[in-house]
């Protein structure tokens, strides 16, 4: 068991903020504008998961669309088991779950048949 760990006042370029840490670890970044927050979120070679919180769900969705991650939770709502998941940039290859998760295991075949 590893205790959850929070690192506050982390510079966006710090190694701990740039790498995918698969554990209960969180880095906290301060920002002044929405554009700066999106830039911080996108400032990584990885893009597995992100989150956006707002009192205005439509505005949160607009911000989520600007974040380069394979999954973005809006106001803590997970995407669900039937949605394809996977990362952008250097976060994984392909998708898991959903119909798109089968693509790597399927070979499509097409037939041209005469019309009679």
C-alpha positions in Angstrom: 0.0 0.0 0.0 1.3 3.5 -0.9 -0.2 6.5 0.8 -1.7 9.2 -1.5 0.8 12.0 -2.0 0.1 15.6 -3.0 2.9 17.9 -4.3 1.9 21.6 -4.1 3.4 24.6 -5.9 5.0 22.4 -8.6 6.5 24.2 -11.6 4.8 23.0 -14.8 8.2 22.0 -16.3 9.2 19.9 -13.3 9.9 16.2 -14.0 7.2 15.1 -11.6 4.7 17.2 -13.5 5.9 15.9 -16.9 5.8 12.2 -16.4 3.0 9.7 -15.9 3.2 8.4 -12.4 0.9 5.4 -11.9 0.1 5.7 -8.3 -1.8 7.9 -5.9 0.2 11.0 -6.7 -1.1 14.5 -7.6 0.7 17.7 -8.5 -0.9 21.0 -7.9 -0.3 24.0 -10.2 -1.4 27.6 -9.8 -2.6 29.6 -12.8 -4.2 33.0 -13.5 -6.2 32.4 -16.7 -8.1 29.6 -18.4 -5.7 29.7 -21.3 -2.8 29.3 -18.9 -4.5 26.3 -17.3 -5.0 24.6 -20.7 -1.4 25.3 -21.6 -0.2 23.7 -18.4 -2.4 20.7 -19.0 -1.1 20.3 -22.5 2.6 20.9 -21.6 3.6 17.2 -21.5 4.7 14.5 -23.8 1.8 12.4 -22.4 -1.9 12.7 -22.4 -3.7 9.8 -20.7 -6.4 11.5 -18.5 -7.6 14.9 -17.5 -10.3 16.6 -15.5 -12.2 19.8 -15.6 -14.4 21.2 -12.9 -16.9 24.1 -13.3 -20.3 25.3 -12.2 -21.1 25.6 -15.9 -21.0 22.1 -17.4 -21.1 23.5 -21.0 -18.1 25.7 -20.3 -16.3 22.8 -18.7 -16.9 20.7 -21.9 -15.5 23.6 -24.0 -12.4 23.6 -21.9 -12.2 19.8 -21.9 -12.2 19.9 -25.7 -9.0 21.9 -25.6 -7.1 19.5 -23.4 -5.0 16.9 -25.3 -5.8 13.8 -23.3 -7.5 10.6 -24.4 -10.1 10.9 -21.6 -11.4 14.0 -19.8 -13.7 13.7 -16.9 -16.1 16.7 -16.5 -17.0 17.5 -12.9 -15.8 14.1 -11.7 -18.0 12.1 -14.1 -16.2 9.1 -15.6 -16.7 8.2 -19.2 -18.1 4.8 -18.4 -17.3 1.2 -19.4 -18.6 1.4 -23.0 -16.5 4.3 -24.0 -13.1 3.8 -25.7 -10.2 4.9 -23.5 -6.6 5.5 -24.3 -4.0 8.2 -24.4 -2.8 10.9 -26.7 0.8 11.6 -27.6 3.1 9.2 -25.9 0.4 7.7 -23.6 -0.2 4.2 -24.9 -1.1 2.9 -28.3 -4.7 2.5 -29.6 -7.8 2.2 -27.5 -9.3 -0.2 -24.9 -13.0 -0.7 -24.2 -15.9 0.3 -26.4 -16.2 -0.9 -30.0 -12.9 0.8 -30.9 -11.1 -1.4 -28.4 -11.6 -4.4 -30.7 -10.0 -2.8 -33.8 -6.6 -4.2 -33.0 -8.0 -7.7 -32.9 -10.2 -7.6 -36.0 -9.3 -8.1 -39.7 -11.9 -6.7 -42.0 -12.7 -8.4 -45.3 -14.7 -6.9 -48.1 -16.4 -8.8 -50.9 -17.4 -7.6 -54.3 -20.4 -9.6 -55.5 -22.2 -9.5 -58.9 -25.6 -8.0 -58.9 -28.0 -10.4 -60.5 
